[in-house]
Amino acid sequence: MASGKEIRTKIKSVENTRKITRAMEMVAAAKMRKAQDRMRAARPYAEKIARVAAHMSMASPEYKHPFVLKREQVKRVGLIVVTTDKGLCGGLNTNALRLAVNLMKKWETASVGVDVTAIGNKGMGFMQRMGASLVSHVVALGDTPHVDRLIGPVKVMLDAYVAGKIDELHLVYSRFVNTMKQEATSTQLLPLAGESTPELEHHWDYIYEPEARTVIDDLLVRYVEALIYQAVAENMACEQSARMVAMKAASDNAKNVIGELKLVYNKTRQAAITKELSEIVAGAAAV
């Protein structure tokens, strides 16, 4: 059995750890509210522009953008993986990366090559260790995502799609459901696929001003920007929620460990006192 001094040192160490996890929990809770507000504010725009782009993919204008043209044969795909820059957020990154790896294995089984763009330090490090074809990345985004930092690495994929180097573009990120639940989600960005809803089963057409090429080019770039920004905003809200939950669990576990160590310390101390009393009594009896 450990000595009383060793147990007191362990108790002090766990108490210091608990102070750190409690502080991280409160910081994550404060950041989580801001991240959720930012994510909810961006959702309506992202959903609406995605619907407009889906409608456009069903239309028959005089100009067809490369983003709406489906390739006959898929030989290579692009994959954008959104993860966090920091850890201590439970299984958030693990779930997203597991989904990405499953997709990559499925494509490799079908003899389809994969190029990866990593948004977030955890995803970049994982893809490098895995030996994936990492064509671009962006890290250190901070607590607030900025489109101007995101579109640069993503443009590498868009240019590759236009040039015919990749035939599809997919996105993997963590979708915010609620504070306790975050879902790893994958979606196809390019080529645009019309939604299978009754309202899209009839013919769609538009009148463009000033011209179809100008409107469609700008709109589809905004479409990609909006979906990437929304994915990063969702992932940041997921990160703070998962970190808050993980730090609360760590604080609760530390509290339980402290209680167990104090119980062991009291038993050890009581055993030492009993031993001393027994020695005193035995000595007195011998005299």
Number of C-alpha atoms within 10 A of each C-alpha: 7 9 11 16 10 11 18 15 11 16 20 13 12 19 17 13 15 21 13 14 22 19 15 19 24 14 14 22 18 14 18 23 14 15 25 21 12 18 22 15 13 18 17 12 15 20 15 13 18 22 15 14 22 18 20 22 21 19 17 12 17 10 12 16 16 17 22 18 14 14 13 7 7 15 17 19 22 28 25 26 27 30 28 26 20 14 14 15 20 16 15 24 25 15 17 22 23 12 18 26 14 11 17 20 14 12 17 13 10 11 12 16 16 21 20 25 24 26 26 22 19 20 26 25 13 13 19 12 9 10 9 14 14 17 14 18 21 19 17 12 17 12 14 11 17 13 13 10 12 19 19 14 18 22 15 15 25 22 12 18 21 13 11 14 16 24 23 25 24 18 21 22 31 28 22 24 12 12 15 11 12 22 16 19 16 19 12 14 20 22 19 22 18 19 15 9 7 7 10 14 11 9 10 14 13 11 8 12 9 8 11 16 16 12 12 19 16 10 16 21 14 16 22 21 19 22 21 23 22 26 26 28 28 25 26 31 31 30 30 27 29 25 26 28 19 19 23 19 15 18 23 15 14 20 15 12 16 20 13 12 17 16 12 16 21 13 13 17 14 12 12 14 12 12 12 12 12 12 12 12 11 11 10 9 8 7 5
